[in-house]
Amino acid sequence: MPDPMRRLNVLVGRWKLVLDHQALGGDLHGVTTFEWIDGVYLRQRMVVEHPDVINGELVIGADDQTGLYSVCYSDDLGNRRIYQMSVDGGVWRLWREGPDFAQRFTGTFSDDWDMIDGLWELNTDGRTWNPDFRLTYRRAS
């Protein structure tokens, strides 16, 4: 396994999700799994049982020279996006820039590494970041 990827072992496994999305009526529940692909890439699959939630998949890789992470995202609506990512000091970040649609996620691990409290934000005007939804991961296995 490439060295930068070893830091992601903390994500591997099954997690229960609570998605706090006020526009969809509050707390929604789901599951996400992180699993290795041939010991080189890490795949995340997310499923939330709600007709208005977009379920998606991410494949995470890292440049073995720079250690920089890239994330390929796809979802059940056919969207495909590339994010940058970092995991440092107990904080997990994902972000993408775009002239009409930028996103960022910041998640903080609990001291025992079994919970992640995170927030997704949107920027649709190139200047202002607005909360999209809160997302809490709790390790299930």
C-alpha positions in Angstrom: 0.0 0.0 0.0 1.5 3.4 -0.9 2.6 5.3 2.2 0.1 8.2 2.0 -2.8 5.7 1.9 -1.8 4.1 5.2 -3.2 7.2 7.0 -6.6 6.2 5.6 -6.8 2.9 7.5 -8.7 4.9 10.2 -11.6 5.1 7.8 -11.8 1.4 6.8 -15.0 -0.4 7.9 -18.7 0.2 8.2 -20.1 3.4 9.6 -23.6 4.5 10.5 -24.5 7.9 9.2 -26.8 10.7 10.5 -27.4 13.3 7.9 -28.9 16.5 9.3 -30.5 18.2 6.3 -33.1 20.7 7.3 -34.5 21.0 3.8 -35.3 17.3 3.9 -36.9 17.3 7.3 -34.0 16.9 9.7 -32.1 13.7 10.6 -31.8 11.0 8.0 -30.0 7.7 8.6 -27.8 5.6 6.4 -24.7 3.5 6.1 -21.3 4.1 4.5 -18.5 1.6 4.0 -14.8 2.2 3.3 -12.9 -0.7 1.7 -9.6 -1.2 0.0 -9.4 -1.8 -3.7 -6.3 -4.1 -4.2 -4.6 -2.4 -1.3 -4.0 0.7 -3.4 -7.2 2.8 -3.5 -9.9 3.3 -0.9 -13.6 3.1 -2.0 -16.4 4.7 0.0 -20.0 3.8 -0.7 -22.9 5.7 0.9 -26.6 4.7 1.1 -29.3 6.8 2.8 -32.8 5.5 2.5 -34.6 8.6 1.4 -36.0 9.4 -2.0 -34.5 12.9 -2.1 -31.0 11.9 -1.0 -28.4 11.2 -3.7 -26.4 8.1 -2.9 -22.8 8.1 -4.1 -19.4 6.4 -4.3 -15.9 7.8 -4.0 -12.6 6.3 -4.9 -9.6 7.8 -3.1 -6.0 7.7 -4.3 -2.8 9.4 -3.5 0.3 10.5 -5.5 3.1 8.5 -4.0 5.6 11.3 -4.7 3.7 14.3 -3.3 1.3 12.5 -0.9 -1.6 14.6 -2.3 -5.0 12.9 -2.4 -7.5 13.0 -5.2 -11.0 11.7 -5.0 -13.3 10.6 -7.9 -17.0 10.9 -7.0 -20.0 9.5 -8.8 -23.6 9.2 -7.7 -26.9 7.7 -8.8 -27.9 10.8 -10.8 -24.8 10.4 -13.0 -22.8 13.3 -11.5 -19.1 12.9 -11.6 -16.7 15.2 -9.8 -13.0 15.3 -8.7 -12.2 16.5 -5.2 -9.0 17.2 -3.4 -8.6 15.7 0.1 -6.5 15.9 3.2 -6.4 14.0 6.5 -4.3 15.7 9.1 -4.3 16.0 12.9 -7.7 14.4 13.3 -9.4 16.5 10.6 -10.6 15.1 7.3 -11.2 17.6 4.5 -12.6 17.3 0.9 -13.0 20.3 -1.5 -13.6 21.2 -5.1 -13.5 24.5 -6.8 -15.8 25.5 -9.6 -17.0 28.9 -11.0 -20.7 28.1 -10.4 -20.5 25.3 -7.8 -17.9 24.7 -5.2 -18.1 22.4 -2.2 -16.1 21.6 0.9 -16.4 19.2 3.8 -14.6 19.4 7.1 -14.9 16.4 9.5 -13.3 16.1 12.9 -12.5 12.7 14.4 -13.4 12.0 18.0 -10.5 11.2 20.4 -11.1 7.4 20.0 -11.4 7.8 16.2 -14.8 6.1 16.2 -16.9 9.2 15.3 -16.6 11.9 12.7 -18.6 15.1 13.1 -18.7 17.0 9.7 -20.2 19.8 7.7 -20.7 20.1 4.0 -20.8 23.6 2.6 -21.7 25.1 -0.8 -20.5 28.1 -2.7 -22.6 29.0 -5.8 -21.6 32.7 -6.3 -17.8 32.4 -6.1 -17.7 34.3 -2.8 -20.0 33.0 -0.1 -19.9 29.7 1.7 -23.2 28.4 3.1 -23.9 25.3 5.2 -25.4 22.5 3.1 -25.8 19.7 5.7 -24.2 18.2 8.8 -23.0 14.6 8.6 -22.1 12.4 11.6 -20.3 9.1 11.1 -20.3 6.5 13.9 -18.2 3.4 13.5 -20.3 0.2 13.3 -17.6 -2.3 12.6 
